[in-house]
């Protein structure tokens, strides 16, 4: 389909033009540059005309042009993912341009060799869309996996903190001991809380920052309980004991819930995969015998 190929080529040219426009900022007009040079030669202080969009790096320009709601969601996902190296809003914005452009170029090469059939055009179109959303999917998946790891590790770590407090350690010392005796994102978060308190932040502010860095409701509830206990002078050992019991109960309930879901999840493969094969194995010999019988009498 030459028309479809032409449309994709036009879209590629437009996207490439936008990419070049964002990559290379506009130069200052000659008149303004000459006036600035004369003023500087005369000894006047010339303020540089720096445009936040024109003079910023490509990623910053793309972020400035993106919807604020999307950028806020993206920054939250990056925080939930633990701020992995190289995963910044600027870098993700650049990849969201480069990946679709590379997909379009590769798609044009494929279409030129396959003749540009309608099916191939649709495949290229959906592949380009997938490449555009791929960075969002990856960072969201990474954030989800990290938060799930925090949720799974929370009951055991609270048990360790409870044992340490009952053995005579203070709350902060018990938190450090439990964090250093464990591995994973939850231990890293607790170590960061301790580091925040070591540089002068209050316990309340440090735990509030921890609450902002997680989407796990159990951990947020624990943070609120610690903050309230610290504000009202309640013994943190009692809070730990209650919270650890609730976390164990929640974990048992989640395990029972997952066990109940197994019956529902197994229905689809049972009905559409196992039963047809079973019917074929059981019914085929009988069907062959019936056909042979009719053939003899026929």
N, C-alpha and C positions, 0 to 999 in steps of 0.2 A: 504494500500500500504506500505509494510515493507520497500521498497527502499526509499520512500519519508521520512518515519520516520527516517531511518538511516541517510539520508542526513541532516535532521534538527538536529539530535543528533550530527553529526560531526561539523556542523556550531556552535551549542551551545558550544561544547567543545573548538573550536577555539576562540570564543568570550570570553569565561570564562578564557581561558589561557591568552589572551591579557589583560583582566581586572586584573588578578592576577599579570601579568608582570608590568603593570603600577602602581598597588597599592603598591607593595613591591619593592623598589629599589634594584639594585644589590649591594651586599656587596663588600667591598674592598678586593682585593686579600690578602692572608695571608702574602706574601712576602712584599708587599707594606706597610701593617699594621705594620709588624715587623720592617721594616726600619724606618718608621715614629716614632715608639716607641723608638728605639735606638737614633735617632736624637734628640728627645725631651728630653731623659734622659741626653744626652750630653750637653744640654743647648741651642741647636739651635732652632731657630724659625721655626716651621713647618706650612706651609700654608695649610689649609684644602682643599682637593680636592672635591669641591662641584660641581657636574654637574647640570646644570640648569634644565635638564629634569629628571635625576634620583632622585635628592634630593628634588624636588619640590612636592607640594601636587598633588593628582591625577588630580584635575580639571586643574591645571596649566600645567601639562604634556599633557593633552588632548588638551588644547588650543594651546600649542606650536606645537603639531603635526597637528593641523587643518590648512586648507588653510587660508592665511591672508585675502583674500577677504571676506570669510565667517565671520571671526572674526570681521572685520571692519563693515560689515553689521549688525552683532549681537549687537555690541556695539552701533551702531547708533539707532537700534530699542529699546535698553534698555534706551537710552537717551530720545528718543521720548515718551517712556512709562512713563517717570518721575522717572526713577531709582527706581522701586518698591523694597521693602525689600526682600532679598533672590534671586533676579533675577540678577545674575552676569554671565559673560561668563564662569567662572569656574564651577559654579553650574549647568548651562544649559548643559555644556559639560558632566558632570557626569550623569545628568538625561538622556541624549541622549544615554548613554551606559546602564544604569540600566533599563530603561523602555523596550527596545527591549529584553534584557536578561530575564526579568520577563515575557515578552510576549512569548518568545520561550519556557520557562519552562512551563508556563500555557498551551501553545499550545501542547506541548508534552503530558501533562496529558490528554488533551481533545482528542488527536489523539489515545492515548492508550485505551481510553474507547469507542471511536466511530469506531475503526477499521482502521483509517487512510484512509478514502476515498479521492478521488481526490478533491472533493469540499471542504472538511474540510482542506486539505493541502493548497489549494489556499487561503482560509479564514484566516488561521494562518499566511501565508506568507504576505498577505496584511495588517493584523493586526500588525505584527511586523514592517513593513515599516511605517505604520501610527504612531505607538508609537515612532519610531525614529524621525519623523518630528514633533511630537506633541509639544515639547517645543518651537520650532520655530514658529509654528502656534499660540500658546498662546501668546507669547511675541509680535508677529506681530499684532495680534488682539487687544491686550491691547494698543499698540502704536497707532494703527489706531483710536480706540475709543477715546483716549486722544486728539489726534490731531483734530478729528471731534468736540469734546467738545470745544476746543480752537477756532475753526473756527466759531461755533455758538455763542459763548460768546463775540467775538471780537467787533461786531458793537455796542452792548449795552454798553460795557465798554468804548469804545471810545466816545460815547455820554456822558457818565458820566464825563469823563475827560474834554471834551469840555465845558460842563456846569460849571465844577469847575474852569477852566481857565478863562472863561468869567466872573465868579463871583469874580475874582481877585487873585486866587491862582497861584503860580508858577507851572511850568510843573512837577517838581519832587513831589511837594506837592499834585498836582491833581492826579498824578499817584498813590501815596500812598493811598490817600483817596478813589479813585475808586477801588483799589485792596482790601483794607480792608473792603469796603462796599459790596464786592462780594465774591462768593465762586466758587471753581472749579480750574482746572489746569491753566487757564489763569491768574487768580488772584495770584496763587502761583508763577507763572513765573515772574510777575511784582514785587511781594514782593522780590523775589530773585535778580532781577535787582537792586532794591533799596538797598538791603543788600550789593551787590557788590560795589555800589557807596559809601556806608557808610564806607567800609573798605579801601577805597582809590583808587579804580579803576575809570577811567574816564567814562563819560557817553558813549563815543564812544565804548570803550572796553566792557562795560557791555551790551550794546545793540547788539554788535557783538556776544557775547556769547549767548544771547537770540536767535539770528538768527540761531546759530548752534544747538540749542535745539529744534527746531520746523521744521516741513515740510509744514506748512500752508503758502501758497504763499501770502495771504493777510497780514498776520502778518510780514512776511519777507519784503514785500513792505513798510509796515508802519515803520519797523526798519530802512530800508535804507533811507526813507524820513526824519526820525528824525535825523539820523547821518549826512545827508547832510545839513539839516537846522542848526544843531549845528555847523557844520564846516564853513558855510557861514554866520552865524549870522542872519538867517531868524527867524522871530517870530514863536515860536512853537505853539502858539495858532492858527495861520492861518493854519499851517500844520495839526493840529488836526481837524480843521473844514473841511478842504478838504478831509482828510482821512476818517472822520466819514461819510461824504456824499457818498464817493465811497463805503464804506462798506455797507451802507444801500442799495445802488443801486445793489451791488453784491448779497446781501441777497435776494432782490426782484427778481433778475434774476434767482437765484438758485431755488426759490420757483416756479417761472413760468416754469422752466425747469422740475422740478419734477412733476408738474401738467401735462405737456405735455407727460411725460413718462407713466402716469397712463393708458392712452388709449392703449398703446402698451402692457403694462404689463398685462392688463385684458383680452387680446385676448386669451392667452393660457388656463386659467381656463374656459373662456366662451366657447371656441370651444371644448375642450376635457373633460370638466366636466359638464357644465350646459346644453349645447345643446343636448348631447346624452340622458341625463335624460329627457329633455323636449320632445324629439322625442319618447322616450319609453312611456311616459305618454300619449301623444297625439295619437300615432299610435297603441298602443297595443289594445285598445277597438275596433278600426276599423278592425284591423287584425283578432281579435277573431270573429267578426261578419262575415267577409268574409269567414273564415274557416268553421264557422257553416253553412253558406249558401251553400257552395260547398258540405258540408257533407250531407245536406238535399237533394240536387239535385243528389248527387252521389248515 
